Amino acid sequence: MKVAKDLVAASATPMVLGILAEGDSYGYAILKRINELSGGELDWTEGLLYPLLHRLERLGHVESNWKAVTGERRRKYYRITEQGLAELAEQRRQWDTVVDALREIWRAPLAVAPVECPS
């Protein structure tokens, strides 16, 4: 199944902020976590993630710093800020509203169009 680009774009910010609320992380680890959480259905690219991280940083929702780990190359780690936590809470409130509305809509049986019999 391919998730529509509009849905991926709409959910990207709360997903990244939610992952960073779990703890500091770097790009590849964020991509891997998204893939794991979605059972492989969301296979984001760096071209989606890094512009989003840069935008979140400009907005003050995340901060970044370079860290060197012994035996590994330097990585840019991102952490959520207090402002980012507030944004995540607002995003969650909005998504809860959308999900609740969808559940109500989907609770009703699917309407099936009448089948016309050839004359």
C-alpha positions in Angstrom: 0.0 0.0 0.0 1.2 3.5 -0.9 0.3 6.2 1.6 -0.8 9.4 -0.2 1.6 12.2 -0.2 -0.9 14.6 1.2 -1.4 12.3 4.2 2.3 11.9 4.7 2.9 15.7 4.5 0.0 16.4 7.0 1.3 13.8 9.5 5.1 14.6 9.2 5.4 17.3 11.8 3.6 15.5 14.7 5.4 12.3 13.9 8.8 13.9 14.0 8.0 15.9 17.1 6.6 12.8 18.8 9.7 10.8 18.0 11.9 13.6 19.4 9.7 13.8 22.5 11.0 10.2 23.2 14.6 11.5 23.2 17.3 13.2 21.1 17.8 11.6 17.7 19.6 12.0 14.4 18.2 11.8 10.8 18.8 8.2 9.9 17.5 7.0 13.3 14.3 9.1 12.8 13.8 7.6 9.4 14.3 4.1 10.8 11.9 4.8 13.7 9.2 6.0 11.3 9.6 2.9 9.1 9.4 0.7 12.2 6.3 2.5 13.6 4.5 2.1 10.3 5.4 -1.5 9.8 7.3 -0.4 6.7 4.4 1.4 5.1 6.0 4.8 5.5 9.4 4.8 3.8 10.4 8.4 4.1 13.4 9.8 2.3 16.1 12.2 3.5 14.5 14.7 1.0 11.4 14.7 3.1 12.9 14.6 6.6 15.8 17.2 6.5 13.8 20.1 5.1 11.2 19.4 7.8 13.8 19.3 10.5 15.3 22.6 9.2 11.8 24.2 9.2 11.1 22.9 12.8 14.4 24.4 13.9 13.7 27.8 12.3 10.3 27.8 14.1 12.1 27.0 17.4 10.4 23.6 17.8 13.7 21.7 17.7 17.4 22.5 18.4 20.4 20.7 16.9 24.0 20.0 17.8 26.8 17.9 16.4 28.0 15.0 18.5 30.9 12.7 17.9 30.6 9.1 19.1 33.8 7.1 19.6 34.4 4.9 16.5 31.6 6.6 14.5 31.3 9.8 12.4 29.9 13.0 13.8 26.1 13.2 13.6 23.7 16.1 13.9 21.3 15.3 16.8 18.0 17.0 17.2 16.1 17.6 20.4 12.6 18.9 21.0 12.3 22.3 22.8 9.6 23.5 25.2 8.0 25.3 22.3 8.1 22.1 20.3 6.4 20.2 23.1 3.7 22.8 23.1 3.3 22.4 19.4 3.2 18.7 19.7 0.4 19.0 22.2 -1.5 21.2 19.8 -0.9 18.9 16.9 -2.0 15.9 19.0 -5.2 17.7 19.9 -6.0 18.5 16.3 -5.2 14.9 15.2 -7.4 13.5 17.9 -10.2 15.5 16.5 -9.6 14.3 13.0 -9.2 10.6 14.1 -12.4 10.8 16.2 -14.4 12.2 13.3 -13.1 9.5 11.0 -14.0 6.8 13.5 -17.5 8.1 13.7 -17.8 8.2 9.9 -16.3 4.8 9.5 -18.5 3.3 12.2 -21.5 3.4 9.9 -21.8 0.6 7.4 -20.5 1.2 4.0 -23.1 2.4 1.6 -23.2 0.1 -1.4 -24.4 1.5 -4.7 -27.3 -0.5 -6.2 -26.4 -2.9 -9.0 -28.3 -2.3 -12.2 -29.5 -5.4 -13.9 -29.3 -5.4 -17.7 -32.8 -5.4 -19.4 
